[in-house]
């Protein structure tokens, strides 16, 4: 199973979650919300063979942690994965929009100059603006839109731009999320938990609960769960060409 967007360091007992992921053989992309968190989060994963740590600066923290961009630049040569980064257009963060845009464009420019990275992107209520920046910085890497919630028109645009998508059980519980996922190219979909932020029945989604997303995808795609699981692993192999994850 694959959890391509998870905040391992933010669980109440992250060491226990990491141990369980290791025992279950999960492929996990552990995202960070600020550059200063990257080294500690990478150390948390230890020598787990299938956990990778992404370097991020979350748009909701751009106004508070934008001063860490020099640290981002310093750490970037050490990573293949960048995230969580992007833009957030919800009312609480819209007043920091210009700072968000400046931080995101800086990250995209640095990734372009570095030869590109695999990036997991936040685009809540900002999908059009995120896609505008993807078009502006096509060499920044391969873009994986996490929990995409934009319009069907923006989804079609993202598909044309070559974006990938990570979807989780919480997203797939709603009809709108299911309708969006049904339009996504099967060959560019991965599963995610977005734990501990994403919740089901009031409890944080754990990485191994991505199996619930497998069940939903099985129904949407009219394929057995085992076939969907195999397809997602093929997708991961295609995304990570040199099999760094495998």
C-alpha positions in Angstrom: 0.0 0.0 0.0 1.0 3.6 -0.7 0.6 6.7 1.4 2.0 9.5 -0.7 1.0 12.4 1.6 1.3 12.0 5.3 2.5 14.2 8.2 4.2 11.5 10.2 5.8 14.0 12.6 2.5 15.4 13.7 0.8 12.3 15.0 0.5 12.1 18.8 3.0 9.1 18.8 5.0 9.4 15.6 7.6 6.8 16.5 4.8 4.2 17.0 3.3 5.1 13.6 6.6 4.8 11.9 7.2 1.4 13.5 3.8 0.3 12.2 4.5 1.6 8.7 7.8 -0.3 8.7 6.2 -3.5 9.9 3.5 -3.3 7.3 5.9 -2.5 4.5 4.0 0.7 3.5 5.4 3.1 1.0 5.1 6.5 2.7 6.0 10.0 1.6 6.3 12.0 4.9 5.7 15.6 4.2 6.8 18.6 6.3 5.3 22.0 6.9 8.5 24.0 7.4 12.1 23.6 6.4 13.2 23.6 10.0 11.2 20.4 10.5 12.9 18.4 7.8 15.9 17.0 9.6 14.0 15.9 12.6 11.3 14.3 10.5 13.9 12.5 8.3 15.5 11.2 11.5 12.1 10.0 12.7 11.9 7.7 9.7 15.4 6.3 10.5 16.4 3.5 8.2 12.8 2.5 7.3 13.3 1.3 3.7 10.1 2.6 2.2 9.7 6.0 4.0 10.9 9.2 2.3 10.8 12.7 3.7 9.8 15.7 1.7 11.0 19.2 2.2 8.1 21.6 2.6 6.8 25.1 3.5 3.1 24.9 3.9 1.1 27.8 2.5 -0.8 28.3 5.7 2.5 28.9 7.4 4.1 31.1 4.7 3.6 34.3 6.6 5.1 32.9 9.7 7.9 30.7 8.3 8.8 32.5 5.1 12.1 33.4 6.8 13.1 29.8 6.4 13.4 30.0 2.6 17.3 30.2 2.9 17.2 27.0 4.8 14.9 25.5 2.1 17.5 26.5 -0.5 20.3 25.0 1.6 18.5 21.6 2.0 17.0 21.3 -1.5 20.1 19.5 -2.9 19.6 16.8 -0.3 16.1 15.9 -1.3 14.1 14.4 -4.2 10.7 15.2 -2.8 9.3 18.7 -2.0 6.1 19.2 -0.1 3.8 20.2 1.3 3.9 23.5 -0.7 1.4 25.4 -2.7 -1.3 28.0 -2.1 -4.4 28.3 0.2 -7.3 30.5 -0.8 -9.5 30.0 2.3 -10.6 33.2 4.1 -8.3 32.7 7.1 -5.2 32.7 4.9 -6.3 34.8 1.9 -5.0 37.9 3.7 -1.5 36.5 3.4 -1.9 35.7 -0.3 0.9 37.8 -1.6 3.4 36.2 0.8 2.1 32.7 -0.1 2.6 33.5 -3.8 6.1 34.8 -3.2 7.1 31.8 -1.2 5.6 29.3 -3.7 7.2 31.0 -6.7 10.5 31.0 -5.0 10.2 27.3 -4.3 9.2 26.6 -7.9 12.1 28.7 -9.3 14.6 26.9 -7.0 13.3 23.5 -8.0 13.5 24.4 -11.6 17.1 25.5 -11.2 17.9 22.3 -9.4 16.7 20.1 -12.2 13.2 19.4 -10.9 11.7 17.6 -7.9 8.7 15.4 -7.3 6.3 17.8 -5.6 3.2 17.3 -3.5 1.0 20.4 -3.7 -1.7 22.0 -1.6 -4.3 23.9 -3.7 -7.4 24.3 -1.4 -9.6 27.1 -2.9 -6.6 28.0 -5.0 -6.5 25.4 -7.8 -6.5 27.9 -10.6 -3.7 30.0 -9.2 -1.6 26.8 -8.5 -2.1 25.6 -12.0 -1.1 29.0 -13.3 2.2 28.6 -11.5 2.7 25.1 -12.7 2.3 26.4 -16.3 4.8 29.2 -15.5 7.4 26.8 -14.0 7.0 23.6 -16.0 10.6 22.5 -15.2 10.1 22.6 -11.5 9.4 18.9 -11.6 6.5 16.4 -11.4 3.4 17.8 -9.7 1.2 15.7 -7.5 -2.0 17.5 -6.5 -2.9 16.3 -3.0 -6.6 16.1 -2.1 -7.6 18.1 -5.2 -10.9 19.9 -4.6 -11.0 22.4 -7.5 -13.7 22.6 -10.3 -14.0 19.9 -13.0 -12.7 22.5 -15.4 -9.6 23.0 -13.3 -9.2 19.2 -13.0 -9.3 18.9 -16.8 -6.7 21.7 -17.0 -4.5 19.9 -14.4 -4.7 16.7 -16.4 -3.6 18.5 -19.6 -0.7 20.0 -17.7 0.5 16.4 -16.8 -0.3 16.6 -13.1 -0.7 13.6 -10.9 -3.2 13.2 -8.0 -3.1 11.7 -4.5 -6.5 10.8 -3.0 -7.4 9.4 0.4 -10.3 7.9 2.3 -11.5 11.2 3.6 -11.7 12.7 0.2 -13.5 9.7 -1.2 -16.2 9.8 1.4 -17.8 12.8 -0.2 -19.8 12.7 -3.5 -17.9 15.7 -4.9 -14.5 14.1 -4.2 -15.6 10.8 -5.7 -16.9 12.6 -8.8 -13.5 14.3 -9.2 -11.5 11.1 -8.7 -13.7 9.4 -11.3 -12.4 11.9 -13.9 -8.8 11.4 -13.0 -6.5 9.3 -15.3 -6.1 6.0 -13.5 -2.4 5.9 -14.4 -1.7 9.1 -12.6 -3.4 8.4 -9.3 -1.8 7.4 -5.9 -3.3 7.0 -2.5 -2.7 9.2 0.6 -3.9 9.4 4.2 -3.2 13.2 4.9 -3.0 12.0 8.5 -3.3 13.2 11.1 -5.2 16.1 9.6 -7.7 14.1 7.6 -10.2 12.3 9.8 -12.9 9.6 9.4 -15.6 9.4 12.1 -13.7 11.9 14.2 -10.4 10.0 14.3 -7.2 10.8 12.4 -6.6 8.6 9.4 -3.5 6.4 9.8 -1.2 5.6 6.9 -2.3 1.9 6.6 -6.0 3.1 6.4 -5.3 4.0 2.7 -6.8 0.5 2.2 -10.2 2.3 2.6 -9.3 4.4 -0.4 -8.5 1.2 -2.3 -12.0 -0.1 -1.6 -13.5 3.2 -2.9 -11.3 3.2 -6.0 -12.2 -0.4 -6.7 -15.9 0.6 -6.8 -15.3 3.7 -8.9 -13.1 1.9 -11.4 -15.1 -1.4 -11.4 -11.9 -3.3 -10.7 -11.0 -5.8 -7.9 -9.1 -4.3 -5.0 -6.1 -6.5 -5.8 -6.0 -5.1 -9.3 -6.2 -1.5 -8.1 -3.4 -2.1 -5.6 -1.2 -3.5 -8.4 -2.1 -0.5 -10.6 -1.1 2.0 -7.9 2.2 0.2 -7.4 2.9 0.4 -11.2 2.0 4.1 -11.0 4.5 4.6 -8.2 7.2 2.8 -10.1 6.5 5.1 -13.1 6.6 8.3 -11.0 9.8 7.3 -9.2 11.8 6.3 -12.3 15.0 5.2 -10.6 13.0 3.2 -8.0 14.4 5.2 -5.1 11.2 4.2 -3.2 11.2 0.5 -4.2 
